[in-house]
Amino acid sequence: MNKGMWLLCICALVAGCEQGNSEPKVNGRWYTQSQLDIGKKVYVENCISCHNENAHGTFSWRNPLPDGSYPPPPLNGTAHAWHHPLGVLKKVIDQGGVPMGGKMPGFGAKLNEKEELAVISYFQSFWPDEIYQAWITRGGLK
């Protein structure tokens, strides 16, 4: 699938264009309560051991480890995750964090697209409104 088609598919899922999907969005954001519920389960099963409860990451996430890699950053809006559009966040989940200097494994073979988008919605639910709005302004839904 080419990049344009892939982005179109993501936008369709994010926009809730599935036939019969009339569930309201949470607090005016792109995701629904159902996505948050799935996302919390996925986060607890796959992410919490490194990114910690409430997506607060590790204390010294900015300091490289002895091997030069970086520890798991917060995903709660206090680090750099909010600088990345949805497509990049999904790509990191798919391929892992090694290309960005971390050690996170890729989850593309373990999680389906619905679960990946749900876990993004879950950690974004910790973002303060001003961070979420800044993400939207930066083109976050791309």
A tleap script that builds the chain and sets N, CA, C and O, in Angstrom:
source leaprc.protein.ff14SB
mol = sequence {
  NMET ASN LYS GLY MET TRP LEU LEU CYS ILE
  CYS ALA LEU VAL ALA GLY CYS GLU GLN GLY
  ASN SER GLU PRO LYS VAL ASN GLY ARG TRP
  TYR THR GLN SER GLN LEU ASP ILE GLY LYS
  LYS VAL TYR VAL GLU ASN CYS ILE SER CYS
  HIE ASN GLU ASN ALA HIE GLY THR PHE SER
  TRP ARG ASN PRO LEU PRO ASP GLY SER TYR
  PRO PRO PRO PRO LEU ASN GLY THR ALA HIE
  ALA TRP HIE HIE PRO LEU GLY VAL LEU LYS
  LYS VAL ILE ASP GLN GLY GLY VAL PRO MET
  GLY GLY LYS MET PRO GLY PHE GLY ALA LYS
  LEU ASN GLU LYS GLU GLU LEU ALA VAL ILE
  SER TYR PHE GLN SER PHE TRP PRO ASP GLU
  ILE TYR GLN ALA TRP ILE THR ARG GLY GLY
  LEU CLYS
}
set mol.1.N position { 0.858 -1.170 0.000 }
set mol.1.CA position { 0.000 0.000 0.000 }
set mol.1.C position { 0.902 1.230 0.000 }
set mol.1.O position { 1.839 1.305 0.796 }
set mol.2.N position { 0.636 2.193 -0.878 }
set mol.2.CA position { 1.479 3.373 -0.922 }
set mol.2.C position { 1.178 4.289 0.253 }
set mol.2.O position { 0.154 4.141 0.919 }
set mol.3.N position { 2.076 5.241 0.507 }
set mol.3.CA position { 1.979 6.132 1.674 }
set mol.3.C position { 0.669 6.922 1.675 }
set mol.3.O position { 0.044 7.070 2.725 }
set mol.4.N position { 0.253 7.421 0.537 }
set mol.4.CA position { -0.981 8.206 0.461 }
set mol.4.C position { -2.199 7.380 0.817 }
set mol.4.O position { -3.093 7.853 1.518 }
set mol.5.N position { -2.237 6.149 0.339 }
set mol.5.CA position { -3.352 5.262 0.647 }
set mol.5.C position { -3.352 4.904 2.127 }
set mol.5.O position { -4.411 4.841 2.753 }
set mol.6.N position { -2.171 4.669 2.688 }
set mol.6.CA position { -2.038 4.341 4.099 }
set mol.6.C position { -2.560 5.484 4.953 }
set mol.6.O position { -3.308 5.253 5.903 }
set mol.7.N position { -2.179 6.713 4.631 }
set mol.7.CA position { -2.651 7.872 5.387 }
set mol.7.C position { -4.156 8.060 5.242 }
set mol.7.O position { -4.828 8.449 6.197 }
set mol.8.N position { -4.683 7.789 4.064 }
set mol.8.CA position { -6.123 7.888 3.858 }
set mol.8.C position { -6.859 6.885 4.742 }
set mol.8.O position { -7.896 7.209 5.320 }
set mol.9.N position { -6.328 5.675 4.847 }
set mol.9.CA position { -6.945 4.661 5.709 }
set mol.9.C position { -6.919 5.094 7.166 }
set mol.9.O position { -7.904 4.932 7.887 }
set mol.10.N position { -5.796 5.642 7.594 }
set mol.10.CA position { -5.699 6.114 8.993 }
set mol.10.C position { -6.714 7.219 9.232 }
set mol.10.O position { -7.418 7.211 10.242 }
set mol.11.N position { -6.791 8.164 8.313 }
set mol.11.CA position { -7.736 9.274 8.486 }
set mol.11.C position { -9.170 8.758 8.559 }
set mol.11.O position { -9.971 9.262 9.346 }
set mol.12.N position { -9.494 7.770 7.753 }
set mol.12.CA position { -10.848 7.214 7.785 }
set mol.12.C position { -11.134 6.565 9.129 }
set mol.12.O position { -12.230 6.710 9.672 }
set mol.13.N position { -10.150 5.848 9.667 }
set mol.13.CA position { -10.353 5.228 10.972 }
set mol.13.C position { -10.471 6.276 12.063 }
set mol.13.O position { -11.340 6.185 12.930 }
set mol.14.N position { -9.601 7.266 12.020 }
set mol.14.CA position { -9.610 8.319 13.026 }
set mol.14.C position { -10.912 9.101 12.982 }
set mol.14.O position { -11.474 9.437 14.025 }
set mol.15.N position { -11.379 9.382 11.819 }
set mol.15.CA position { -12.605 10.165 11.674 }
set mol.15.C position { -13.844 9.363 12.037 }
set mol.15.O position { -14.944 9.910 12.099 }
set mol.16.N position { -13.671 8.075 12.275 }
set mol.16.CA position { -14.810 7.246 12.638 }
set mol.16.C position { -15.760 7.037 11.475 }
set mol.16.O position { -16.977 6.991 11.655 }
set mol.17.N position { -15.200 6.911 10.288 }
set mol.17.CA position { -16.028 6.783 9.096 }
set mol.17.C position { -16.548 5.367 8.894 }
set mol.17.O position { -17.132 5.069 7.852 }
set mol.18.N position { -16.347 4.494 9.870 }
set mol.18.CA position { -16.894 3.161 9.750 }
set mol.18.C position { -18.409 3.262 9.719 }
set mol.18.O position { -19.004 4.055 10.449 }
set mol.19.N position { -19.006 2.479 8.896 }
set mol.19.CA position { -20.452 2.523 8.746 }
set mol.19.C position { -21.117 2.223 10.083 }
set mol.19.O position { -20.791 1.235 10.741 }
set mol.20.N position { -22.051 3.082 10.478 }
set mol.20.CA position { -22.798 2.882 11.700 }
set mol.20.C position { -22.098 3.388 12.956 }
set mol.20.O position { -22.652 3.241 14.045 }
set mol.21.N position { -20.916 3.973 12.857 }
set mol.21.CA position { -20.217 4.469 14.032 }
set mol.21.C position { -20.735 5.854 14.377 }
set mol.21.O position { -20.386 6.840 13.728 }
set mol.22.N position { -21.561 5.918 15.396 }
set mol.22.CA position { -22.095 7.219 15.807 }
set mol.22.C position { -21.705 7.535 17.239 }
set mol.22.O position { -22.272 8.439 17.854 }
set mol.23.N position { -20.737 6.796 17.776 }
set mol.23.CA position { -20.301 7.044 19.145 }
set mol.23.C position { -19.659 8.437 19.226 }
set mol.23.O position { -18.827 8.785 18.388 }
set mol.24.N position { -20.038 9.221 20.220 }
set mol.24.CA position { -19.475 10.565 20.335 }
set mol.24.C position { -17.984 10.543 20.675 }
set mol.24.O position { -17.481 9.600 21.287 }
set mol.25.N position { -17.308 11.584 20.270 }
set mol.25.CA position { -15.896 11.741 20.578 }
set mol.25.C position { -15.750 12.175 22.035 }
set mol.25.O position { -16.659 12.788 22.596 }
set mol.26.N position { -14.626 11.864 22.639 }
set mol.26.CA position { -14.361 12.220 24.030 }
set mol.26.C position { -13.823 13.647 24.093 }
set mol.26.O position { -12.779 13.949 23.516 }
set mol.27.N position { -14.530 14.507 24.787 }
set mol.27.CA position { -14.087 15.892 25.016 }
set mol.27.C position { -13.634 16.614 23.744 }
set mol.27.O position { -12.691 17.404 23.783 }
set mol.28.N position { -14.303 16.346 22.620 }
set mol.28.CA position { -13.955 17.012 21.368 }
set mol.28.C position { -12.682 16.510 20.716 }
set mol.28.O position { -12.195 17.126 19.767 }
set mol.29.N position { -12.145 15.435 21.188 }
set mol.29.CA position { -10.916 14.873 20.612 }
set mol.29.C position { -11.270 13.870 19.515 }
set mol.29.O position { -12.451 13.627 19.266 }
set mol.30.N position { -10.289 13.293 18.866 }
set mol.30.CA position { -10.529 12.430 17.710 }
set mol.30.C position { -11.023 11.038 18.082 }
set mol.30.O position { -11.511 10.310 17.217 }
set mol.31.N position { -10.909 10.655 19.337 }
set mol.31.CA position { -11.201 9.284 19.732 }
set mol.31.C position { -12.487 9.174 20.552 }
set mol.31.O position { -13.017 10.160 21.065 }
set mol.32.N position { -12.967 7.925 20.653 }
set mol.32.CA position { -14.208 7.632 21.370 }
set mol.32.C position { -13.892 6.917 22.686 }
set mol.32.O position { -12.759 6.493 22.916 }
set mol.33.N position { -14.888 6.793 23.529 }
set mol.33.CA position { -14.713 6.077 24.798 }
set mol.33.C position { -14.373 4.613 24.545 }
set mol.33.O position { -13.585 4.026 25.286 }
set mol.34.N position { -14.950 4.024 23.519 }
set mol.34.CA position { -14.624 2.623 23.192 }
set mol.34.C position { -13.143 2.475 22.860 }
set mol.34.O position { -12.501 1.507 23.269 }
set mol.35.N position { -12.607 3.441 22.115 }
set mol.35.CA position { -11.182 3.398 21.797 }
set mol.35.C position { -10.345 3.529 23.062 }
set mol.35.O position { -9.337 2.838 23.213 }
set mol.36.N position { -10.754 4.411 23.973 }
set mol.36.CA position { -10.026 4.566 25.245 }
set mol.36.C position { -10.044 3.271 26.048 }
set mol.36.O position { -9.030 2.884 26.630 }
set mol.37.N position { -11.175 2.613 26.081 }
set mol.37.CA position { -11.289 1.370 26.838 }
set mol.37.C position { -10.361 0.293 26.266 }
set mol.37.O position { -9.671 -0.402 27.012 }
set mol.38.N position { -10.354 0.165 24.952 }
set mol.38.CA position { -9.445 -0.791 24.297 }
set mol.38.C position { -8.000 -0.353 24.524 }
set mol.38.O position { -7.137 -1.177 24.831 }
set mol.39.N position { -7.742 0.937 24.374 }
set mol.39.CA position { -6.395 1.467 24.540 }
set mol.39.C position { -5.819 1.235 25.922 }
set mol.39.O position { -4.636 0.926 26.060 }
set mol.40.N position { -6.644 1.381 26.945 }
set mol.40.CA position { -6.164 1.130 28.314 }
set mol.40.C position { -5.735 -0.325 28.465 }
set mol.40.O position { -4.691 -0.610 29.052 }
set mol.41.N position { -6.531 -1.234 27.941 }
set mol.41.CA position { -6.194 -2.658 28.012 }
set mol.41.C position { -4.886 -2.941 27.272 }
set mol.41.O position { -4.017 -3.641 27.792 }
set mol.42.N position { -4.746 -2.403 26.070 }
set mol.42.CA position { -3.521 -2.601 25.283 }
set mol.42.C position { -2.325 -2.000 26.012 }
set mol.42.O position { -1.255 -2.607 26.062 }
set mol.43.N position { -2.506 -0.801 26.580 }
set mol.43.CA position { -1.421 -0.126 27.296 }
set mol.43.C position { -0.963 -0.963 28.492 }
set mol.43.O position { 0.236 -1.165 28.687 }
set mol.44.N position { -1.905 -1.443 29.283 }
set mol.44.CA position { -1.566 -2.239 30.462 }
set mol.44.C position { -0.846 -3.525 30.056 }
set mol.44.O position { 0.096 -3.944 30.729 }
set mol.45.N position { -1.274 -4.146 28.973 }
set mol.45.CA position { -0.681 -5.408 28.533 }
set mol.45.C position { 0.675 -5.240 27.847 }
set mol.45.O position { 1.482 -6.169 27.858 }
set mol.46.N position { 0.944 -4.067 27.244 }
set mol.46.CA position { 2.142 -3.941 26.407 }
set mol.46.C position { 3.067 -2.773 26.735 }
set mol.46.O position { 4.249 -2.823 26.394 }
set mol.47.N position { 2.573 -1.740 27.375 }
set mol.47.CA position { 3.338 -0.496 27.482 }
set mol.47.C position { 3.693 -0.086 28.901 }
set mol.47.O position { 4.728 0.540 29.126 }
set mol.48.N position { 2.845 -0.434 29.860 }
set mol.48.CA position { 2.983 0.081 31.217 }
set mol.48.C position { 4.308 -0.311 31.862 }
set mol.48.O position { 4.830 0.435 32.690 }
set mol.49.N position { 4.859 -1.462 31.501 }
set mol.49.CA position { 6.107 -1.916 32.128 }
set mol.49.C position { 7.281 -0.988 31.820 }
set mol.49.O position { 8.247 -0.950 32.582 }
set mol.50.N position { 7.216 -0.251 30.734 }
set mol.50.CA position { 8.287 0.689 30.384 }
set mol.50.C position { 7.857 2.156 30.525 }
set mol.50.O position { 8.606 2.979 31.051 }
set mol.51.N position { 6.662 2.470 30.056 }
set mol.51.CA position { 6.203 3.860 30.064 }
set mol.51.C position { 5.461 4.227 31.349 }
set mol.51.O position { 5.072 5.379 31.542 }
set mol.52.N position { 5.267 3.242 32.221 }
set mol.52.CA position { 4.720 3.414 33.559 }
set mol.52.C position { 3.260 3.846 33.590 }
set mol.52.O position { 2.658 4.177 32.568 }
set mol.53.N position { 2.719 3.829 34.798 }
set mol.53.CA position { 1.321 4.188 35.018 }
set mol.53.C position { 1.067 5.624 34.576 }
set mol.53.O position { 1.915 6.500 34.741 }
set mol.54.N position { -0.100 5.844 34.019 }
set mol.54.CA position { -0.505 7.165 33.526 }
set mol.54.C position { 0.459 7.736 32.491 }
set mol.54.O position { 0.515 8.948 32.285 }
set mol.55.N position { 1.208 6.863 31.850 }
set mol.55.CA position { 2.108 7.227 30.745 }
set mol.55.C position { 3.174 8.247 31.134 }
set mol.55.O position { 3.601 9.049 30.303 }
set mol.56.N position { 3.609 8.219 32.404 }
set mol.56.CA position { 4.566 9.239 32.835 }
set mol.56.C position { 6.022 8.923 32.521 }
set mol.56.O position { 6.896 9.735 32.823 }
set mol.57.N position { 6.310 7.771 31.927 }
set mol.57.CA position { 7.672 7.456 31.478 }
set mol.57.C position { 8.645 7.287 32.624 }
set mol.57.O position { 8.246 7.096 33.773 }
set mol.58.N position { 9.922 7.358 32.304 }
set mol.58.CA position { 10.963 7.219 33.325 }
set mol.58.C position { 11.456 8.596 33.737 }
set mol.58.O position { 11.350 9.565 32.986 }
set mol.59.N position { 11.997 8.659 34.946 }
set mol.59.CA position { 12.432 9.933 35.512 }
set mol.59.C position { 13.511 10.613 34.664 }
set mol.59.O position { 13.427 11.811 34.394 }
set mol.60.N position { 14.504 9.862 34.255 }
set mol.60.CA position { 15.643 10.460 33.540 }
set mol.60.C position { 15.616 10.122 32.045 }
set mol.60.O position { 16.637 9.747 31.470 }
set mol.61.N position { 14.461 10.255 31.435 }
set mol.61.CA position { 14.289 9.864 30.035 }
set mol.61.C position { 15.144 10.670 29.069 }
set mol.61.O position { 15.385 10.217 27.950 }
set mol.62.N position { 15.607 11.844 29.463 }
set mol.62.CA position { 16.434 12.697 28.579 }
set mol.62.C position { 17.902 12.317 28.580 }
set mol.62.O position { 18.659 12.762 27.718 }
set mol.63.N position { 18.313 11.499 29.540 }
set mol.63.CA position { 19.717 11.133 29.687 }
set mol.63.C position { 19.972 9.761 29.068 }
set mol.63.O position { 19.302 8.786 29.408 }
set mol.64.N position { 20.939 9.691 28.160 }
set mol.64.CA position { 21.221 8.395 27.527 }
set mol.64.C position { 21.725 7.371 28.544 }
set mol.64.O position { 22.375 7.707 29.534 }
set mol.65.N position { 21.407 6.139 28.267 }
set mol.65.CA position { 21.896 5.019 29.063 }
set mol.65.C position { 23.353 4.738 28.693 }
set mol.65.O position { 23.842 5.283 27.703 }
set mol.66.N position { 24.052 3.911 29.452 }
set mol.66.CA position { 25.456 3.616 29.122 }
set mol.66.C position { 25.673 3.132 27.687 }
set mol.66.O position { 26.741 3.355 27.117 }
set mol.67.N position { 24.675 2.475 27.100 }
set mol.67.CA position { 24.839 1.991 25.722 }
set mol.67.C position { 24.480 3.054 24.671 }
set mol.67.O position { 24.518 2.778 23.472 }
set mol.68.N position { 24.134 4.266 25.122 }
set mol.68.CA position { 23.816 5.361 24.201 }
set mol.68.C position { 22.342 5.463 23.840 }
set mol.68.O position { 21.930 6.459 23.247 }
set mol.69.N position { 21.544 4.470 24.178 }
set mol.69.CA position { 20.103 4.531 23.903 }
set mol.69.C position { 19.416 5.364 24.986 }
set mol.69.O position { 20.004 5.664 26.025 }
set mol.70.N position { 18.183 5.723 24.726 }
set mol.70.CA position { 17.425 6.537 25.674 }
set mol.70.C position { 16.334 5.708 26.342 }
set mol.70.O position { 15.739 4.828 25.720 }
set mol.71.N position { 16.074 6.004 27.636 }
set mol.71.CA position { 14.987 5.304 28.326 }
set mol.71.C position { 13.625 5.749 27.801 }
set mol.71.O position { 13.530 6.743 27.081 }
set mol.72.N position { 12.572 5.015 28.161 }
set mol.72.CA position { 11.223 5.340 27.684 }
set mol.72.C position { 10.777 6.736 28.132 }
set mol.72.O position { 10.812 7.047 29.323 }
set mol.73.N position { 10.362 7.565 27.188 }
set mol.73.CA position { 9.905 8.909 27.550 }
set mol.73.C position { 8.462 8.878 28.036 }
set mol.73.O position { 7.737 7.912 27.797 }
set mol.74.N position { 8.054 9.940 28.719 }
set mol.74.CA position { 6.639 10.067 29.056 }
set mol.74.C position { 5.816 10.182 27.768 }
set mol.74.O position { 6.268 10.749 26.773 }
set mol.75.N position { 4.628 9.646 27.810 }
set mol.75.CA position { 3.687 9.764 26.692 }
set mol.75.C position { 2.492 10.622 27.099 }
set mol.75.O position { 1.507 10.711 26.366 }
set mol.76.N position { 2.581 11.248 28.259 }
set mol.76.CA position { 1.460 11.971 28.852 }
set mol.76.C position { 1.394 13.453 28.485 }
set mol.76.O position { 0.634 14.211 29.088 }
set mol.77.N position { 2.180 13.858 27.510 }
set mol.77.CA position { 2.157 15.256 27.077 }
set mol.77.C position { 3.283 16.092 27.658 }
set mol.77.O position { 3.391 17.276 27.339 }
set mol.78.N position { 4.133 15.505 28.508 }
set mol.78.CA position { 5.228 16.259 29.117 }
set mol.78.C position { 6.553 16.068 28.389 }
set mol.78.O position { 7.546 16.705 28.741 }
set mol.79.N position { 6.584 15.208 27.387 }
set mol.79.CA position { 7.800 14.970 26.609 }
set mol.79.C position { 7.529 15.320 25.153 }
set mol.79.O position { 6.721 16.205 24.872 }
set mol.80.N position { 8.181 14.649 24.241 }
set mol.80.CA position { 8.107 15.017 22.830 }
set mol.80.C position { 7.079 14.258 22.009 }
set mol.80.O position { 6.933 14.545 20.821 }
set mol.81.N position { 6.355 13.298 22.589 }
set mol.81.CA position { 5.393 12.519 21.792 }
set mol.81.C position { 4.360 13.423 21.123 }
set mol.81.O position { 3.906 13.137 20.015 }
set mol.82.N position { 3.995 14.496 21.783 }
set mol.82.CA position { 2.959 15.366 21.219 }
set mol.82.C position { 3.450 16.139 19.999 }
set mol.82.O position { 2.640 16.723 19.279 }
set mol.83.N position { 4.750 16.153 19.753 }
set mol.83.CA position { 5.293 16.816 18.565 }
set mol.83.C position { 5.091 15.983 17.302 }
set mol.83.O position { 5.248 16.494 16.193 }
set mol.84.N position { 4.745 14.709 17.461 }
set mol.84.CA position { 4.654 13.799 16.324 }
set mol.84.C position { 3.209 13.599 15.878 }
set mol.84.O position { 2.327 13.387 16.711 }
set mol.85.N position { 2.961 13.664 14.576 }
set mol.85.CA position { 1.602 13.408 14.083 }
set mol.85.C position { 1.227 11.935 14.279 }
set mol.85.O position { 2.078 11.084 14.536 }
set mol.86.N position { -0.042 11.673 14.152 }
set mol.86.CA position { -0.592 10.346 14.366 }
set mol.86.C position { 0.138 9.274 13.551 }
set mol.86.O position { 0.422 8.191 14.062 }
set mol.87.N position { 0.436 9.571 12.302 }
set mol.87.CA position { 1.126 8.600 11.454 }
set mol.87.C position { 2.495 8.224 11.999 }
set mol.87.O position { 2.901 7.066 11.900 }
set mol.88.N position { 3.214 9.185 12.574 }
set mol.88.CA position { 4.534 8.896 13.148 }
set mol.88.C position { 4.381 8.093 14.433 }
set mol.88.O position { 5.133 7.146 14.663 }
set mol.89.N position { 3.418 8.461 15.271 }
set mol.89.CA position { 3.184 7.701 16.500 }
set mol.89.C position { 2.873 6.240 16.170 }
set mol.89.O position { 3.385 5.325 16.815 }
set mol.90.N position { 2.041 6.038 15.175 }
set mol.90.CA position { 1.690 4.683 14.767 }
set mol.90.C position { 2.914 3.951 14.210 }
set mol.90.O position { 3.104 2.765 14.482 }
set mol.91.N position { 3.724 4.638 13.450 }
set mol.91.CA position { 4.930 4.028 12.873 }
set mol.91.C position { 5.893 3.581 13.979 }
set mol.91.O position { 6.500 2.514 13.877 }
set mol.92.N position { 6.033 4.384 15.024 }
set mol.92.CA position { 6.907 4.008 16.135 }
set mol.92.C position { 6.359 2.761 16.837 }
set mol.92.O position { 7.119 1.867 17.210 }
set mol.93.N position { 5.036 2.708 17.011 }
set mol.93.CA position { 4.447 1.512 17.611 }
set mol.93.C position { 4.699 0.307 16.708 }
set mol.93.O position { 5.061 -0.763 17.197 }
set mol.94.N position { 4.516 0.462 15.418 }
set mol.94.CA position { 4.734 -0.630 14.451 }
set mol.94.C position { 6.187 -1.104 14.444 }
set mol.94.O position { 6.468 -2.295 14.581 }
set mol.95.N position { 7.100 -0.150 14.283 }
set mol.95.CA position { 8.502 -0.487 14.015 }
set mol.95.C position { 9.398 -0.442 15.242 }
set mol.95.O position { 10.509 -0.971 15.211 }
set mol.96.N position { 8.938 0.180 16.320 }
set mol.96.CA position { 9.739 0.288 17.528 }
set mol.96.C position { 10.488 1.614 17.597 }
set mol.96.O position { 10.441 2.426 16.673 }
set mol.97.N position { 11.168 1.810 18.700 }
set mol.97.CA position { 11.850 3.071 18.959 }
set mol.97.C position { 13.320 3.099 18.615 }
set mol.97.O position { 13.968 4.129 18.798 }
set mol.98.N position { 13.864 2.011 18.127 }
set mol.98.CA position { 15.291 1.965 17.812 }
set mol.98.C position { 15.695 3.072 16.829 }
set mol.98.O position { 16.716 3.722 17.052 }
set mol.99.N position { 14.933 3.313 15.748 }
set mol.99.CA position { 15.327 4.385 14.828 }
set mol.99.C position { 15.349 5.782 15.473 }
set mol.99.O position { 15.960 6.709 14.941 }
set mol.100.N position { 14.676 5.918 16.626 }
set mol.100.CA position { 14.637 7.216 17.310 }
set mol.100.C position { 15.586 7.242 18.506 }
set mol.100.O position { 15.542 8.175 19.308 }
set mol.101.N position { 16.438 6.236 18.633 }
set mol.101.CA position { 17.430 6.225 19.699 }
set mol.101.C position { 17.033 5.445 20.938 }
set mol.101.O position { 17.761 5.462 21.931 }
set mol.102.N position { 15.907 4.768 20.908 }
set mol.102.CA position { 15.455 3.997 22.066 }
set mol.102.C position { 15.616 2.511 21.858 }
set mol.102.O position { 16.292 2.061 20.934 }
set mol.103.N position { 14.978 1.753 22.741 }
set mol.103.CA position { 15.050 0.298 22.675 }
set mol.103.C position { 13.680 -0.344 22.497 }
set mol.103.O position { 13.571 -1.570 22.476 }
set mol.104.N position { 12.645 0.460 22.371 }
set mol.104.CA position { 11.302 -0.092 22.294 }
set mol.104.C position { 11.188 -1.040 21.101 }
set mol.104.O position { 11.565 -0.696 19.981 }
set mol.105.N position { 10.661 -2.243 21.362 }
set mol.105.CA position { 10.454 -3.168 20.245 }
set mol.105.C position { 9.260 -2.727 19.403 }
set mol.105.O position { 8.411 -1.963 19.863 }
set mol.106.N position { 9.208 -3.205 18.197 }
set mol.106.CA position { 8.056 -2.946 17.346 }
set mol.106.C position { 6.902 -3.866 17.721 }
set mol.106.O position { 7.111 -5.014 18.113 }
set mol.107.N position { 5.689 -3.351 17.598 }
set mol.107.CA position { 4.500 -4.122 17.932 }
set mol.107.C position { 3.624 -4.384 16.711 }
set mol.107.O position { 2.487 -4.836 16.847 }
set mol.108.N position { 4.151 -4.100 15.516 }
set mol.108.CA position { 3.373 -4.271 14.295 }
set mol.108.C position { 2.867 -5.680 14.066 }
set mol.108.O position { 1.802 -5.865 13.477 }
set mol.109.N position { 3.607 -6.674 14.520 }
set mol.109.CA position { 3.185 -8.063 14.355 }
set mol.109.C position { 2.251 -8.524 15.469 }
set mol.109.O position { 1.598 -9.562 15.352 }
set mol.110.N position { 2.191 -7.755 16.541 }
set mol.110.CA position { 1.393 -8.148 17.706 }
set mol.110.C position { 0.053 -7.411 17.783 }
set mol.110.O position { -0.965 -7.996 18.152 }
set mol.111.N position { 0.065 -6.122 17.430 }
set mol.111.CA position { -1.140 -5.301 17.543 }
set mol.111.C position { -1.711 -5.000 16.165 }
set mol.111.O position { -0.969 -4.773 15.210 }
set mol.112.N position { -3.029 -5.001 16.072 }
set mol.112.CA position { -3.640 -4.587 14.813 }
set mol.112.C position { -3.820 -3.066 14.823 }
set mol.112.O position { -3.583 -2.411 15.837 }
set mol.113.N position { -4.233 -2.528 13.705 }
set mol.113.CA position { -4.337 -1.074 13.577 }
set mol.113.C position { -5.335 -0.473 14.565 }
set mol.113.O position { -5.104 0.608 15.107 }
set mol.114.N position { -6.426 -1.162 14.794 }
set mol.114.CA position { -7.428 -0.693 15.758 }
set mol.114.C position { -6.812 -0.579 17.155 }
set mol.114.O position { -7.060 0.396 17.864 }
set mol.115.N position { -6.020 -1.561 17.546 }
set mol.115.CA position { -5.368 -1.539 18.858 }
set mol.115.C position { -4.304 -0.452 18.940 }
set mol.115.O position { -4.155 0.196 19.976 }
set mol.116.N position { -3.567 -0.250 17.859 }
set mol.116.CA position { -2.544 0.798 17.851 }
set mol.116.C position { -3.175 2.179 18.009 }
set mol.116.O position { -2.708 2.993 18.806 }
set mol.117.N position { -4.229 2.437 17.255 }
set mol.117.CA position { -4.911 3.723 17.378 }
set mol.117.C position { -5.532 3.874 18.764 }
set mol.117.O position { -5.537 4.968 19.328 }
set mol.118.N position { -6.048 2.792 19.306 }
set mol.118.CA position { -6.648 2.839 20.638 }
set mol.118.C position { -5.611 3.170 21.705 }
set mol.118.O position { -5.885 3.964 22.605 }
set mol.119.N position { -4.423 2.572 21.617 }
set mol.119.CA position { -3.416 2.857 22.637 }
set mol.119.C position { -2.922 4.304 22.511 }
set mol.119.O position { -2.593 4.933 23.516 }
set mol.120.N position { -2.869 4.824 21.307 }
set mol.120.CA position { -2.522 6.242 21.136 }
set mol.120.C position { -3.593 7.111 21.786 }
set mol.120.O position { -3.275 8.081 22.474 }
set mol.121.N position { -4.863 6.766 21.570 }
set mol.121.CA position { -5.936 7.545 22.202 }
set mol.121.C position { -5.804 7.493 23.720 }
set mol.121.O position { -6.044 8.490 24.402 }
set mol.122.N position { -5.423 6.337 24.246 }
set mol.122.CA position { -5.300 6.199 25.700 }
set mol.122.C position { -4.209 7.114 26.252 }
set mol.122.O position { -4.455 7.850 27.208 }
set mol.123.N position { -3.006 7.082 25.668 }
set mol.123.CA position { -1.981 7.949 26.252 }
set mol.123.C position { -2.258 9.419 25.963 }
set mol.123.O position { -1.856 10.287 26.739 }
set mol.124.N position { -2.938 9.709 24.858 }
set mol.124.CA position { -3.317 11.102 24.603 }
set mol.124.C position { -4.371 11.595 25.592 }
set mol.124.O position { -4.499 12.801 25.805 }
set mol.125.N position { -5.115 10.694 26.189 }
set mol.125.CA position { -6.123 11.115 27.165 }
set mol.125.C position { -5.485 11.756 28.391 }
set mol.125.O position { -6.174 12.433 29.154 }
set mol.126.N position { -4.197 11.560 28.596 }
set mol.126.CA position { -3.473 12.199 29.689 }
set mol.126.C position { -2.949 13.587 29.301 }
set mol.126.O position { -2.492 14.339 30.161 }
set mol.127.N position { -3.015 13.922 28.020 }
set mol.127.CA position { -2.518 15.214 27.565 }
set mol.127.C position { -3.455 16.323 28.026 }
set mol.127.O position { -4.670 16.221 27.860 }
set mol.128.N position { -2.897 17.379 28.602 }
set mol.128.CA position { -3.741 18.534 28.919 }
set mol.128.C position { -4.324 19.117 27.627 }
set mol.128.O position { -3.750 18.946 26.552 }
set mol.129.N position { -5.447 19.795 27.735 }
set mol.129.CA position { -6.108 20.365 26.553 }
set mol.129.C position { -5.190 21.258 25.730 }
set mol.129.O position { -5.241 21.225 24.500 }
set mol.130.N position { -4.347 22.058 26.391 }
set mol.130.CA position { -3.468 22.962 25.632 }
set mol.130.C position { -2.435 22.182 24.815 }
set mol.130.O position { -2.081 22.603 23.714 }
set mol.131.N position { -1.953 21.063 25.333 }
set mol.131.CA position { -1.011 20.221 24.579 }
set mol.131.C position { -1.740 19.557 23.416 }
set mol.131.O position { -1.218 19.516 22.302 }
set mol.132.N position { -2.933 19.039 23.663 }
set mol.132.CA position { -3.703 18.406 22.595 }
set mol.132.C position { -4.001 19.415 21.490 }
set mol.132.O position { -3.866 19.089 20.310 }
set mol.133.N position { -4.398 20.615 21.842 }
set mol.133.CA position { -4.694 21.640 20.836 }
set mol.133.C position { -3.442 22.032 20.056 }
set mol.133.O position { -3.508 22.267 18.850 }
set mol.134.N position { -2.308 22.103 20.740 }
set mol.134.CA position { -1.046 22.398 20.042 }
set mol.134.C position { -0.722 21.272 19.061 }
set mol.134.O position { -0.230 21.532 17.962 }
set mol.135.N position { -0.994 20.029 19.447 }
set mol.135.CA position { -0.777 18.877 18.568 }
set mol.135.C position { -1.664 18.982 17.337 }
set mol.135.O position { -1.198 18.759 16.220 }
set mol.136.N position { -2.932 19.318 17.524 }
set mol.136.CA position { -3.860 19.488 16.405 }
set mol.136.C position { -3.365 20.595 15.492 }
set mol.136.O position { -3.350 20.432 14.272 }
set mol.137.N position { -2.957 21.724 16.072 }
set mol.137.CA position { -2.474 22.859 15.292 }
set mol.137.C position { -1.253 22.494 14.456 }
set mol.137.O position { -1.089 22.981 13.337 }
set mol.138.N position { -0.404 21.640 15.002 }
set mol.138.CA position { 0.804 21.187 14.290 }
set mol.138.C position { 0.490 20.153 13.204 }
set mol.138.O position { 1.396 19.690 12.511 }
set mol.139.N position { -0.778 19.791 13.054 }
set mol.139.CA position { -1.135 18.788 12.049 }
set mol.139.C position { -1.131 17.377 12.602 }
set mol.139.O position { -0.820 16.431 11.878 }
set mol.140.N position { -1.466 17.220 13.854 }
set mol.140.CA position { -1.401 15.944 14.534 }
set mol.140.C position { -2.191 14.808 13.911 }
set mol.140.O position { -1.817 13.645 14.058 }
set mol.141.N position { -3.267 15.121 13.224 }
set mol.141.CA position { -4.079 14.046 12.643 }
set mol.141.C position { -3.562 13.552 11.310 }
set mol.141.O position { -4.229 12.758 10.646 }
set mol.142.N position { -2.402 13.998 10.908 }
set mol.142.CA position { -1.809 13.526 9.639 }
set mol.142.C position { -1.128 12.211 9.840 }
set mol.142.O position { -0.571 11.653 8.895 }
savepdb mol mol.pdb
quit
